[in-house]
Amino acid sequence: MKVILAVDRNFAIGKDGDMLFSIPEDMQRFKELTTGNIVIMGRKTLESLPDSKPLPNRTNIIITSKDLDGMLCVKNEEELLRTLKEINPDHKMTEYLIGGANTIESLIHLVDEFVITYVDAEFEYDAKIRNLFEDQDYYVAEESDIKTYEDLNYRYMVFKSCLLYTSDAA
């Protein structure tokens, strides 16, 4: 499973149920990477999406104890894994965990890769993930050149797990 997020230098991801910033190129990249694949999120992340609706052209799985009409919902990790095995038995679709912070932390043991847009700035936040630079379980596997949008410098980074064997490690 991969996590895909945009973070600031504190690895903050949100404030008041919204993203900290919006970079059009990054939003397009997110769309390109996740389209045709599976996105997994907590209920609050779903509520932060436009009109609180699932993302189009993707299989959306919501982790929640509530039943949300017309949406694929699971209540816990066990149900999530069972559902993923049913809908993606051959792993042809990439499984992206898109938030929020508590959902990521509770499933981090399943994450073999973080696809990060790292913005070199600090924002006020109320949601963050662990600092991957300080986490010995992950290492920087890929890094783009620095890009700029308005007054923000950012780069794309991939952190891979030192603990899990991925399919491309074989």
C-alpha positions, 0 to 999 in steps of 0.5 A: 500500500502507498500513501500519497500526500502533500506535506510541509516541512513539519509533515503537516497535512491539514488544518480545519479539515482542509489541505494546507496549500494547493499547487495545480501541478501537484493536484494534476499529478495526484489525479494522474497517479490515482485514476484507475486505482484504489483510494482509501481514506477516513470519513473526515478525508471524504468530507473534505473532498468537493461536495463530500463525494468520492473521487471520480474514476477511482475505487474509493474505500472509506474507513468508517463505522457509519454506513454511507449510502452508495459508498464502499465502506469498511469498519476496520483494518481486517475488513479493509484487507478482506475487501482489497483481496476481493476487489484487487486479488492480482494487485493490478490496481495500486492501493493509495491511502490518502488520509487522514493522519489518524488513518495513516498512522493506524495502517502505517505497518501496511505502507511500503511507500510514501509518495510525497509532495514536500513543500519547503514552508511551514503552515499552521496545522492540526493534522500531521504525519510522522516526520519521514526524514527522522523515521528509521523505517523509511528512506528517500528512494527518489527525489525530484528537482525543486519546483516553484509555484507562486512563493512555494518551493516544493519537490516530489519525493518517494520514501520506501519502507526498510521493513517491507518487501515490495513487489519490485524488490524481487 
